[in-house]
Amino acid sequence: MTIRSNPNLGSQVERDAFIDQAASADTTRLHCFIPTDLHHQLKVMALEGRTNMTALVVEALENYVAERR
């Protein structure tokens, strides 16, 4: 699945479609390898309209590690 780093999300329909795409196959597959709360953080970030998946994963991992210390 390809996720554009800066999509034009002009309408709510386009935004919803993008969020559905971002939260579907890749995060489901990723969920097999990461804890549920970290998976949830990634979905929340995507729902906030943040679209750079690399940055989302890095930030979510940093938050997860910080919470565990």
N, C-alpha and C positions, 0 to 999 in steps of 0.2 A: 504494500500500500504506500502511495506517495502522499505526503502531507506537505502542502505548500507552506513556506515559512512566513509569508505575508499575503494571505489571500484577501481578495476584495469581498468583504462580508457586508454588502450593502443592505440586504434585507434580512429580516428575522428568519425567513425560510432558508436563505443561503447559510446563515449562521448556524441554524439547527442542523442542516445537512452536514456542515463541516464538523460540528461537535459530534454528531453521530459517527462520522467517518473516523474521527480522531479517537473516539472512545470504544471503537469496535474491535476489529481483529487484532491489531497490534497490541493494545493494552490487555486484551484477553489472553493472548499468548504470553505476554510479559508477566501476567499475573501468576503464572505457574512458577516463576522464579523470584518473586518479591512478596513481602508481607502484605496482607490485606490493607492495613492502614496507609502504607506507602502507595499502593494502587489507588486508594480513595483520594489521596492528595493529588495525584496526577489527573484524575477525572475532574476534581474541583477546579484545578488550574485551567484545564481545557474549557470547562463551563464558564469560567471568568473571561473567556475570549482570548486567552494567551495561546499563541499558535506556534511558537518556536519549540518544537518537541525536545530538542537537545537541551535547551535551557531549562525546560520544565523538569526533565529527568534529573539534571544536575542539581537544581534547586531543591527538588523533592528529596533527593538522596542526602543533601546537606542538612535539610530540616530533620529528616529521619535520624541521622547520626547524632545531631545536636540534642534531640529529644531523648536519646538513649544514654547519654552521658550523665 
